[in-house]
Amino acid sequence: MFDAMYFEQDGKCLVCLDKEATVVDHCHKSGRVRGLLCAGCNGHLGWMEQSGALDRALDYVAEGVY
């Protein structure tokens, strides 16, 4: 599975599109694999998702509040 996903993603992280994808990212609620990320993006995304910061950040950007 990892090798096929890595090839499909050209070895790049699906979030930053820059660094090498080395981590299998998954949904903590369903267990479903979402894709491959670099370690940095995986850690940040996990924290943002679990703390609720991801939803707040998306709302912030959508509202255009700067």
mmCIF file of the N, C-alpha and C atoms, coordinates in Angstrom:
data_MODEL
# 
_entry.id   MODEL 
# 
loop_
_atom_site.group_PDB 
_atom_site.id 
_atom_site.type_symbol 
_atom_site.label_atom_id 
_atom_site.label_alt_id 
_atom_site.label_comp_id 
_atom_site.label_asym_id 
_atom_site.label_entity_id 
_atom_site.label_seq_id 
_atom_site.pdbx_PDB_ins_code 
_atom_site.Cartn_x 
_atom_site.Cartn_y 
_atom_site.Cartn_z 
_atom_site.occupancy 
_atom_site.B_iso_or_equiv 
_atom_site.pdbx_formal_charge 
_atom_site.auth_seq_id 
_atom_site.auth_comp_id 
_atom_site.auth_asym_id 
_atom_site.auth_atom_id 
_atom_site.pdbx_PDB_model_num 
ATOM 1   N N  . MET A 1 1  ? 0.819   -1.187 0.000  1.00 0.00 ? 1  MET A N  1 
ATOM 2   C CA . MET A 1 1  ? 0.000   0.000  0.000  1.00 0.00 ? 1  MET A CA 1 
ATOM 3   C C  . MET A 1 1  ? 0.866   1.255  0.000  1.00 0.00 ? 1  MET A C  1 
ATOM 4   N N  . PHE A 1 2  ? 1.859   1.344  0.889  1.00 0.00 ? 2  PHE A N  1 
ATOM 5   C CA . PHE A 1 2  ? 2.703   2.535  0.981  1.00 0.00 ? 2  PHE A CA 1 
ATOM 6   C C  . PHE A 1 2  ? 3.379   2.815  -0.355 1.00 0.00 ? 2  PHE A C  1 
ATOM 7   N N  . ASP A 1 3  ? 3.971   1.786  -0.950 1.00 0.00 ? 3  ASP A N  1 
ATOM 8   C CA . ASP A 1 3  ? 4.702   1.983  -2.211 1.00 0.00 ? 3  ASP A CA 1 
ATOM 9   C C  . ASP A 1 3  ? 3.802   2.509  -3.319 1.00 0.00 ? 3  ASP A C  1 
ATOM 10  N N  . ALA A 1 4  ? 2.592   1.982  -3.420 1.00 0.00 ? 4  ALA A N  1 
ATOM 11  C CA . ALA A 1 4  ? 1.666   2.429  -4.456 1.00 0.00 ? 4  ALA A CA 1 
ATOM 12  C C  . ALA A 1 4  ? 1.258   3.883  -4.225 1.00 0.00 ? 4  ALA A C  1 
ATOM 13  N N  . MET A 1 5  ? 0.971   4.239  -2.979 1.00 0.00 ? 5  MET A N  1 
ATOM 14  C CA . MET A 1 5  ? 0.603   5.611  -2.665 1.00 0.00 ? 5  MET A CA 1 
ATOM 15  C C  . MET A 1 5  ? 1.783   6.549  -2.914 1.00 0.00 ? 5  MET A C  1 
ATOM 16  N N  . TYR A 1 6  ? 2.963   6.136  -2.527 1.00 0.00 ? 6  TYR A N  1 
ATOM 17  C CA . TYR A 1 6  ? 4.168   6.947  -2.716 1.00 0.00 ? 6  TYR A CA 1 
ATOM 18  C C  . TYR A 1 6  ? 4.378   7.235  -4.202 1.00 0.00 ? 6  TYR A C  1 
ATOM 19  N N  . PHE A 1 7  ? 4.239   6.211  -5.020 1.00 0.00 ? 7  PHE A N  1 
ATOM 20  C CA . PHE A 1 7  ? 4.397   6.374  -6.465 1.00 0.00 ? 7  PHE A CA 1 
ATOM 21  C C  . PHE A 1 7  ? 3.319   7.306  -7.019 1.00 0.00 ? 7  PHE A C  1 
ATOM 22  N N  . GLU A 1 8  ? 2.072   7.115  -6.590 1.00 0.00 ? 8  GLU A N  1 
ATOM 23  C CA . GLU A 1 8  ? 0.960   7.933  -7.071 1.00 0.00 ? 8  GLU A CA 1 
ATOM 24  C C  . GLU A 1 8  ? 1.152   9.402  -6.705 1.00 0.00 ? 8  GLU A C  1 
ATOM 25  N N  . GLN A 1 9  ? 1.749   9.666  -5.542 1.00 0.00 ? 9  GLN A N  1 
ATOM 26  C CA . GLN A 1 9  ? 1.987   11.027 -5.069 1.00 0.00 ? 9  GLN A CA 1 
ATOM 27  C C  . GLN A 1 9  ? 3.338   11.569 -5.519 1.00 0.00 ? 9  GLN A C  1 
ATOM 28  N N  . ASP A 1 10 ? 4.054   10.822 -6.324 1.00 0.00 ? 10 ASP A N  1 
ATOM 29  C CA . ASP A 1 10 ? 5.391   11.215 -6.777 1.00 0.00 ? 10 ASP A CA 1 
ATOM 30  C C  . ASP A 1 10 ? 6.325   11.458 -5.592 1.00 0.00 ? 10 ASP A C  1 
ATOM 31  N N  . GLY A 1 11 ? 6.058   10.753 -4.495 1.00 0.00 ? 11 GLY A N  1 
ATOM 32  C CA . GLY A 1 11 ? 6.909   10.834 -3.320 1.00 0.00 ? 11 GLY A CA 1 
ATOM 33  C C  . GLY A 1 11 ? 6.762   12.105 -2.512 1.00 0.00 ? 11 GLY A C  1 
ATOM 34  N N  . LYS A 1 12 ? 5.811   12.952 -2.855 1.00 0.00 ? 12 LYS A N  1 
ATOM 35  C CA . LYS A 1 12 ? 5.670   14.250 -2.191 1.00 0.00 ? 12 LYS A CA 1 
ATOM 36  C C  . LYS A 1 12 ? 4.513   14.263 -1.192 1.00 0.00 ? 12 LYS A C  1 
ATOM 37  N N  . CYS A 1 13 ? 4.686   15.041 -0.142 1.00 0.00 ? 13 CYS A N  1 
ATOM 38  C CA . CYS A 1 13 ? 3.655   15.259 0.868  1.00 0.00 ? 13 CYS A CA 1 
ATOM 39  C C  . CYS A 1 13 ? 2.434   15.896 0.222  1.00 0.00 ? 13 CYS A C  1 
ATOM 40  N N  . LEU A 1 14 ? 1.243   15.406 0.556  1.00 0.00 ? 14 LEU A N  1 
ATOM 41  C CA . LEU A 1 14 ? 0.005   15.938 -0.011 1.00 0.00 ? 14 LEU A CA 1 
ATOM 42  C C  . LEU A 1 14 ? -0.382  17.309 0.539  1.00 0.00 ? 14 LEU A C  1 
ATOM 43  N N  . VAL A 1 15 ? 0.246   17.744 1.617  1.00 0.00 ? 15 VAL A N  1 
ATOM 44  C CA . VAL A 1 15 ? -0.088  19.046 2.195  1.00 0.00 ? 15 VAL A CA 1 
ATOM 45  C C  . VAL A 1 15 ? 0.871   20.123 1.699  1.00 0.00 ? 15 VAL A C  1 
ATOM 46  N N  . CYS A 1 16 ? 2.160   19.954 1.920  1.00 0.00 ? 16 CYS A N  1 
ATOM 47  C CA . CYS A 1 16 ? 3.111   21.002 1.527  1.00 0.00 ? 16 CYS A CA 1 
ATOM 48  C C  . CYS A 1 16 ? 3.585   20.853 0.084  1.00 0.00 ? 16 CYS A C  1 
ATOM 49  N N  . LEU A 1 17 ? 3.409   19.677 -0.482 1.00 0.00 ? 17 LEU A N  1 
ATOM 50  C CA . LEU A 1 17 ? 3.820   19.379 -1.864 1.00 0.00 ? 17 LEU A CA 1 
ATOM 51  C C  . LEU A 1 17 ? 5.301   19.604 -2.106 1.00 0.00 ? 17 LEU A C  1 
ATOM 52  N N  . ASP A 1 18 ? 6.077   19.625 -1.034 1.00 0.00 ? 18 ASP A N  1 
ATOM 53  C CA . ASP A 1 18 ? 7.498   19.929 -1.146 1.00 0.00 ? 18 ASP A CA 1 
ATOM 54  C C  . ASP A 1 18 ? 8.385   18.811 -0.609 1.00 0.00 ? 18 ASP A C  1 
ATOM 55  N N  . LYS A 1 19 ? 8.130   18.414 0.621  1.00 0.00 ? 19 LYS A N  1 
ATOM 56  C CA . LYS A 1 19 ? 8.984   17.427 1.282  1.00 0.00 ? 19 LYS A CA 1 
ATOM 57  C C  . LYS A 1 19 ? 8.560   16.007 0.926  1.00 0.00 ? 19 LYS A C  1 
ATOM 58  N N  . GLU A 1 20 ? 9.464   15.075 1.221  1.00 0.00 ? 20 GLU A N  1 
ATOM 59  C CA . GLU A 1 20 ? 9.191   13.671 0.941  1.00 0.00 ? 20 GLU A CA 1 
ATOM 60  C C  . GLU A 1 20 ? 8.109   13.134 1.868  1.00 0.00 ? 20 GLU A C  1 
ATOM 61  N N  . ALA A 1 21 ? 7.172   12.398 1.300  1.00 0.00 ? 21 ALA A N  1 
ATOM 62  C CA . ALA A 1 21 ? 6.086   11.773 2.056  1.00 0.00 ? 21 ALA A CA 1 
ATOM 63  C C  . ALA A 1 21 ? 6.606   10.513 2.731  1.00 0.00 ? 21 ALA A C  1 
ATOM 64  N N  . THR A 1 22 ? 6.665   10.539 4.057  1.00 0.00 ? 22 THR A N  1 
ATOM 65  C CA . THR A 1 22 ? 7.216   9.409  4.807  1.00 0.00 ? 22 THR A CA 1 
ATOM 66  C C  . THR A 1 22 ? 6.258   8.831  5.832  1.00 0.00 ? 22 THR A C  1 
ATOM 67  N N  . VAL A 1 23 ? 5.114   9.497  6.036  1.00 0.00 ? 23 VAL A N  1 
ATOM 68  C CA . VAL A 1 23 ? 4.181   9.107  7.091  1.00 0.00 ? 23 VAL A CA 1 
ATOM 69  C C  . VAL A 1 23 ? 2.815   8.791  6.480  1.00 0.00 ? 23 VAL A C  1 
ATOM 70  N N  . VAL A 1 24 ? 2.227   7.672  6.910  1.00 0.00 ? 24 VAL A N  1 
ATOM 71  C CA . VAL A 1 24 ? 0.867   7.320  6.484  1.00 0.00 ? 24 VAL A CA 1 
ATOM 72  C C  . VAL A 1 24 ? -0.099  8.069  7.389  1.00 0.00 ? 24 VAL A C  1 
ATOM 73  N N  . ASP A 1 25 ? -0.834  9.012  6.822  1.00 0.00 ? 25 ASP A N  1 
ATOM 74  C CA . ASP A 1 25 ? -1.808  9.795  7.587  1.00 0.00 ? 25 ASP A CA 1 
ATOM 75  C C  . ASP A 1 25 ? -3.146  9.080  7.580  1.00 0.00 ? 25 ASP A C  1 
ATOM 76  N N  . HIS A 1 26 ? -3.829  9.128  8.722  1.00 0.00 ? 26 HIS A N  1 
ATOM 77  C CA . HIS A 1 26 ? -5.137  8.482  8.819  1.00 0.00 ? 26 HIS A CA 1 
ATOM 78  C C  . HIS A 1 26 ? -6.066  9.285  9.715  1.00 0.00 ? 26 HIS A C  1 
ATOM 79  N N  . CYS A 1 27 ? -7.351  9.072  9.543  1.00 0.00 ? 27 CYS A N  1 
ATOM 80  C CA . CYS A 1 27 ? -8.369  9.691  10.382 1.00 0.00 ? 27 CYS A CA 1 
ATOM 81  C C  . CYS A 1 27 ? -8.408  8.950  11.715 1.00 0.00 ? 27 CYS A C  1 
ATOM 82  N N  . HIS A 1 28 ? -8.293  9.673  12.811 1.00 0.00 ? 28 HIS A N  1 
ATOM 83  C CA . HIS A 1 28 ? -8.288  9.030  14.125 1.00 0.00 ? 28 HIS A CA 1 
ATOM 84  C C  . HIS A 1 28 ? -9.666  8.528  14.529 1.00 0.00 ? 28 HIS A C  1 
ATOM 85  N N  . LYS A 1 29 ? -10.713 9.065  13.934 1.00 0.00 ? 29 LYS A N  1 
ATOM 86  C CA . LYS A 1 29 ? -12.064 8.605  14.261 1.00 0.00 ? 29 LYS A CA 1 
ATOM 87  C C  . LYS A 1 29 ? -12.423 7.329  13.505 1.00 0.00 ? 29 LYS A C  1 
ATOM 88  N N  . SER A 1 30 ? -12.178 7.312  12.189 1.00 0.00 ? 30 SER A N  1 
ATOM 89  C CA . SER A 1 30 ? -12.595 6.170  11.372 1.00 0.00 ? 30 SER A CA 1 
ATOM 90  C C  . SER A 1 30 ? -11.469 5.167  11.127 1.00 0.00 ? 30 SER A C  1 
ATOM 91  N N  . GLY A 1 31 ? -10.222 5.621  11.265 1.00 0.00 ? 31 GLY A N  1 
ATOM 92  C CA . GLY A 1 31 ? -9.082  4.770  10.963 1.00 0.00 ? 31 GLY A CA 1 
ATOM 93  C C  . GLY A 1 31 ? -8.739  4.728  9.488  1.00 0.00 ? 31 GLY A C  1 
ATOM 94  N N  . ARG A 1 32 ? -9.520  5.421  8.661  1.00 0.00 ? 32 ARG A N  1 
ATOM 95  C CA . ARG A 1 32 ? -9.312  5.420  7.209  1.00 0.00 ? 32 ARG A CA 1 
ATOM 96  C C  . ARG A 1 32 ? -8.025  6.151  6.843  1.00 0.00 ? 32 ARG A C  1 
ATOM 97  N N  . VAL A 1 33 ? -7.222  5.520  5.993  1.00 0.00 ? 33 VAL A N  1 
ATOM 98  C CA . VAL A 1 33 ? -5.985  6.139  5.505  1.00 0.00 ? 33 VAL A CA 1 
ATOM 99  C C  . VAL A 1 33 ? -6.349  7.231  4.510  1.00 0.00 ? 33 VAL A C  1 
ATOM 100 N N  . ARG A 1 34 ? -5.755  8.427  4.721  1.00 0.00 ? 34 ARG A N  1 
ATOM 101 C CA . ARG A 1 34 ? -6.033  9.563  3.848  1.00 0.00 ? 34 ARG A CA 1 
ATOM 102 C C  . ARG A 1 34 ? -4.952  9.755  2.803  1.00 0.00 ? 34 ARG A C  1 
ATOM 103 N N  . GLY A 1 35 ? -3.718  9.497  3.153  1.00 0.00 ? 35 GLY A N  1 
ATOM 104 C CA . GLY A 1 35 ? -2.621  9.692  2.210  1.00 0.00 ? 35 GLY A CA 1 
ATOM 105 C C  . GLY A 1 35 ? -1.300  9.732  2.935  1.00 0.00 ? 35 GLY A C  1 
ATOM 106 N N  . LEU A 1 36 ? -0.253  10.097 2.205  1.00 0.00 ? 36 LEU A N  1 
ATOM 107 C CA . LEU A 1 36 ? 1.087   10.176 2.761  1.00 0.00 ? 36 LEU A CA 1 
ATOM 108 C C  . LEU A 1 36 ? 1.489   11.634 2.936  1.00 0.00 ? 36 LEU A C  1 
ATOM 109 N N  . LEU A 1 37 ? 2.071   11.929 4.097  1.00 0.00 ? 37 LEU A N  1 
ATOM 110 C CA . LEU A 1 37 ? 2.517   13.276 4.417  1.00 0.00 ? 37 LEU A CA 1 
ATOM 111 C C  . LEU A 1 37 ? 3.965   13.241 4.885  1.00 0.00 ? 37 LEU A C  1 
ATOM 112 N N  . CYS A 1 38 ? 4.608   14.398 4.897  1.00 0.00 ? 38 CYS A N  1 
ATOM 113 C CA . CYS A 1 38 ? 5.915   14.490 5.539  1.00 0.00 ? 38 CYS A CA 1 
ATOM 114 C C  . CYS A 1 38 ? 5.671   14.510 7.048  1.00 0.00 ? 38 CYS A C  1 
ATOM 115 N N  . ALA A 1 39 ? 6.693   14.244 7.818  1.00 0.00 ? 39 ALA A N  1 
ATOM 116 C CA . ALA A 1 39 ? 6.537   14.180 9.271  1.00 0.00 ? 39 ALA A CA 1 
ATOM 117 C C  . ALA A 1 39 ? 6.056   15.511 9.850  1.00 0.00 ? 39 ALA A C  1 
ATOM 118 N N  . GLY A 1 40 ? 6.568   16.619 9.334  1.00 0.00 ? 40 GLY A N  1 
ATOM 119 C CA . GLY A 1 40 ? 6.184   17.933 9.848  1.00 0.00 ? 40 GLY A CA 1 
ATOM 120 C C  . GLY A 1 40 ? 4.714   18.224 9.629  1.00 0.00 ? 40 GLY A C  1 
ATOM 121 N N  . CYS A 1 41 ? 4.242   18.029 8.415  1.00 0.00 ? 41 CYS A N  1 
ATOM 122 C CA . CYS A 1 41 ? 2.821   18.288 8.109  1.00 0.00 ? 41 CYS A CA 1 
ATOM 123 C C  . CYS A 1 41 ? 1.924   17.341 8.887  1.00 0.00 ? 41 CYS A C  1 
ATOM 124 N N  . ASN A 1 42 ? 2.322   16.096 9.028  1.00 0.00 ? 42 ASN A N  1 
ATOM 125 C CA . ASN A 1 42 ? 1.511   15.135 9.769  1.00 0.00 ? 42 ASN A CA 1 
ATOM 126 C C  . ASN A 1 42 ? 1.360   15.566 11.224 1.00 0.00 ? 42 ASN A C  1 
ATOM 127 N N  . GLY A 1 43 ? 2.443   16.001 11.838 1.00 0.00 ? 43 GLY A N  1 
ATOM 128 C CA . GLY A 1 43 ? 2.384   16.447 13.227 1.00 0.00 ? 43 GLY A CA 1 
ATOM 129 C C  . GLY A 1 43 ? 1.535   17.690 13.402 1.00 0.00 ? 43 GLY A C  1 
ATOM 130 N N  . HIS A 1 44 ? 1.728   18.666 12.526 1.00 0.00 ? 44 HIS A N  1 
ATOM 131 C CA . HIS A 1 44 ? 0.948   19.902 12.606 1.00 0.00 ? 44 HIS A CA 1 
ATOM 132 C C  . HIS A 1 44 ? -0.536  19.643 12.352 1.00 0.00 ? 44 HIS A C  1 
ATOM 133 N N  . LEU A 1 45 ? -0.828  18.863 11.328 1.00 0.00 ? 45 LEU A N  1 
ATOM 134 C CA . LEU A 1 45 ? -2.214  18.565 11.006 1.00 0.00 ? 45 LEU A CA 1 
ATOM 135 C C  . LEU A 1 45 ? -2.896  17.824 12.152 1.00 0.00 ? 45 LEU A C  1 
ATOM 136 N N  . GLY A 1 46 ? -2.206  16.857 12.718 1.00 0.00 ? 46 GLY A N  1 
ATOM 137 C CA . GLY A 1 46 ? -2.761  16.101 13.842 1.00 0.00 ? 46 GLY A CA 1 
ATOM 138 C C  . GLY A 1 46 ? -3.085  16.994 15.015 1.00 0.00 ? 46 GLY A C  1 
ATOM 139 N N  . TRP A 1 47 ? -2.166  17.897 15.358 1.00 0.00 ? 47 TRP A N  1 
ATOM 140 C CA . TRP A 1 47 ? -2.405  18.810 16.467 1.00 0.00 ? 47 TRP A CA 1 
ATOM 141 C C  . TRP A 1 47 ? -3.569  19.738 16.152 1.00 0.00 ? 47 TRP A C  1 
ATOM 142 N N  . MET A 1 48 ? -3.579  20.307 14.948 1.00 0.00 ? 48 MET A N  1 
ATOM 143 C CA . MET A 1 48 ? -4.643  21.245 14.577 1.00 0.00 ? 48 MET A CA 1 
ATOM 144 C C  . MET A 1 48 ? -6.011  20.568 14.586 1.00 0.00 ? 48 MET A C  1 
ATOM 145 N N  . GLU A 1 49 ? -6.046  19.342 14.105 1.00 0.00 ? 49 GLU A N  1 
ATOM 146 C CA . GLU A 1 49 ? -7.316  18.616 14.042 1.00 0.00 ? 49 GLU A CA 1 
ATOM 147 C C  . GLU A 1 49 ? -7.826  18.288 15.445 1.00 0.00 ? 49 GLU A C  1 
ATOM 148 N N  . GLN A 1 50 ? -6.951  17.791 16.305 1.00 0.00 ? 50 GLN A N  1 
ATOM 149 C CA . GLN A 1 50 ? -7.372  17.365 17.643 1.00 0.00 ? 50 GLN A CA 1 
ATOM 150 C C  . GLN A 1 50 ? -7.685  18.532 18.570 1.00 0.00 ? 50 GLN A C  1 
ATOM 151 N N  . SER A 1 51 ? -7.041  19.670 18.360 1.00 0.00 ? 51 SER A N  1 
ATOM 152 C CA . SER A 1 51 ? -7.251  20.815 19.243 1.00 0.00 ? 51 SER A CA 1 
ATOM 153 C C  . SER A 1 51 ? -8.408  21.703 18.793 1.00 0.00 ? 51 SER A C  1 
ATOM 154 N N  . GLY A 1 52 ? -8.927  21.452 17.600 1.00 0.00 ? 52 GLY A N  1 
ATOM 155 C CA . GLY A 1 52 ? -9.985  22.300 17.068 1.00 0.00 ? 52 GLY A CA 1 
ATOM 156 C C  . GLY A 1 52 ? -9.451  23.496 16.304 1.00 0.00 ? 52 GLY A C  1 
ATOM 157 N N  . ALA A 1 53 ? -8.136  23.659 16.277 1.00 0.00 ? 53 ALA A N  1 
ATOM 158 C CA . ALA A 1 53 ? -7.530  24.803 15.601 1.00 0.00 ? 53 ALA A CA 1 
ATOM 159 C C  . ALA A 1 53 ? -7.762  24.765 14.095 1.00 0.00 ? 53 ALA A C  1 
ATOM 160 N N  . LEU A 1 54 ? -7.888  23.590 13.528 1.00 0.00 ? 54 LEU A N  1 
ATOM 161 C CA . LEU A 1 54 ? -8.108  23.483 12.082 1.00 0.00 ? 54 LEU A CA 1 
ATOM 162 C C  . LEU A 1 54 ? -9.428  24.138 11.688 1.00 0.00 ? 54 LEU A C  1 
ATOM 163 N N  . ASP A 1 55 ? -10.486 23.836 12.407 1.00 0.00 ? 55 ASP A N  1 
ATOM 164 C CA . ASP A 1 55 ? -11.791 24.441 12.115 1.00 0.00 ? 55 ASP A CA 1 
ATOM 165 C C  . ASP A 1 55 ? -11.746 25.953 12.291 1.00 0.00 ? 55 ASP A C  1 
ATOM 166 N N  . ARG A 1 56 ? -11.083 26.410 13.353 1.00 0.00 ? 56 ARG A N  1 
ATOM 167 C CA . ARG A 1 56 ? -10.976 27.854 13.585 1.00 0.00 ? 56 ARG A CA 1 
ATOM 168 C C  . ARG A 1 56 ? -10.173 28.520 12.480 1.00 0.00 ? 56 ARG A C  1 
ATOM 169 N N  . ALA A 1 57 ? -9.110  27.883 12.028 1.00 0.00 ? 57 ALA A N  1 
ATOM 170 C CA . ALA A 1 57 ? -8.287  28.448 10.960 1.00 0.00 ? 57 ALA A CA 1 
ATOM 171 C C  . ALA A 1 57 ? -9.066  28.528 9.655  1.00 0.00 ? 57 ALA A C  1 
ATOM 172 N N  . LEU A 1 58 ? -9.830  27.493 9.332  1.00 0.00 ? 58 LEU A N  1 
ATOM 173 C CA . LEU A 1 58 ? -10.632 27.508 8.112  1.00 0.00 ? 58 LEU A CA 1 
ATOM 174 C C  . LEU A 1 58 ? -11.706 28.586 8.179  1.00 0.00 ? 58 LEU A C  1 
ATOM 175 N N  . ASP A 1 59 ? -12.335 28.738 9.335  1.00 0.00 ? 59 ASP A N  1 
ATOM 176 C CA . ASP A 1 59 ? -13.326 29.805 9.514  1.00 0.00 ? 59 ASP A CA 1 
ATOM 177 C C  . ASP A 1 59 ? -12.681 31.175 9.361  1.00 0.00 ? 59 ASP A C  1 
ATOM 178 N N  . TYR A 1 60 ? -11.518 31.329 9.927  1.00 0.00 ? 60 TYR A N  1 
ATOM 179 C CA . TYR A 1 60 ? -10.778 32.593 9.870  1.00 0.00 ? 60 TYR A CA 1 
ATOM 180 C C  . TYR A 1 60 ? -10.483 32.980 8.427  1.00 0.00 ? 60 TYR A C  1 
ATOM 181 N N  . VAL A 1 61 ? -9.986  32.043 7.646  1.00 0.00 ? 61 VAL A N  1 
ATOM 182 C CA . VAL A 1 61 ? -9.652  32.313 6.253  1.00 0.00 ? 61 VAL A CA 1 
ATOM 183 C C  . VAL A 1 61 ? -10.915 32.587 5.442  1.00 0.00 ? 61 VAL A C  1 
ATOM 184 N N  . ALA A 1 62 ? -11.972 31.814 5.682  1.00 0.00 ? 62 ALA A N  1 
ATOM 185 C CA . ALA A 1 62 ? -13.210 31.976 4.930  1.00 0.00 ? 62 ALA A CA 1 
ATOM 186 C C  . ALA A 1 62 ? -13.859 33.337 5.182  1.00 0.00 ? 62 ALA A C  1 
ATOM 187 N N  . GLU A 1 63 ? -13.719 33.847 6.397  1.00 0.00 ? 63 GLU A N  1 
ATOM 188 C CA . GLU A 1 63 ? -14.316 35.130 6.746  1.00 0.00 ? 63 GLU A CA 1 
ATOM 189 C C  . GLU A 1 63 ? -13.501 36.308 6.239  1.00 0.00 ? 63 GLU A C  1 
ATOM 190 N N  . GLY A 1 64 ? -12.248 36.074 5.881  1.00 0.00 ? 64 GLY A N  1 
ATOM 191 C CA . GLY A 1 64 ? -11.393 37.152 5.390  1.00 0.00 ? 64 GLY A CA 1 
ATOM 192 C C  . GLY A 1 64 ? -11.003 38.143 6.458  1.00 0.00 ? 64 GLY A C  1 
ATOM 193 N N  . VAL A 1 65 ? -10.981 37.711 7.709  1.00 0.00 ? 65 VAL A N  1 
ATOM 194 C CA . VAL A 1 65 ? -10.581 38.587 8.818  1.00 0.00 ? 65 VAL A CA 1 
ATOM 195 C C  . VAL A 1 65 ? -9.071  38.593 8.912  1.00 0.00 ? 65 VAL A C  1 
ATOM 196 N N  . TYR A 1 66 ? -8.493  39.784 8.817  1.00 0.00 ? 66 TYR A N  1 
ATOM 197 C CA . TYR A 1 66 ? -7.021  39.886 8.870  1.00 0.00 ? 66 TYR A CA 1 
ATOM 198 C C  . TYR A 1 66 ? -6.596  40.880 9.903  1.00 0.00 ? 66 TYR A C  1 
# 
